[in-house]
């Protein structure tokens, strides 16, 4: 994975959307959202099945968000990620971070063919803690 790409994704001014956020503190969808929020990022929760998380509104789709995110972080099964990247293309979102376990070859190829930068196989929480861009 290109370290410059990760640095670009983790710039503090980037707005994140976490797709697959969870109310359950044991789940990665909850931990990723909480970690980015506590690190000072503007971050939106996206999950069609819940209305709030950590006292914040949870949006049901990316198109419902009040602003276009710079980075979409997927914490969903690979088949759902494949649908999310199609929605990103429709909305003009050009950065997708696929958390380990949410990536699929199909989604990665879709991103490559459609000019969407993609980070996969690495955890945003681990990379954020190691990145000077995120400090």
Secondary structure, DSSP 8 states (H G I E B T S, - for coil): --HHHHHHHT-TT-EEEEET--S-TTSHHHHHHHHHHHTT-EEEEE-TT-SEETTEEEESSGGGSSS--SEEEE-S-HHHHHHHHHHHHHHT--EEEE-TTT--HHHHHHHHHTT-EEEESS-HHHHHHH-GGG-
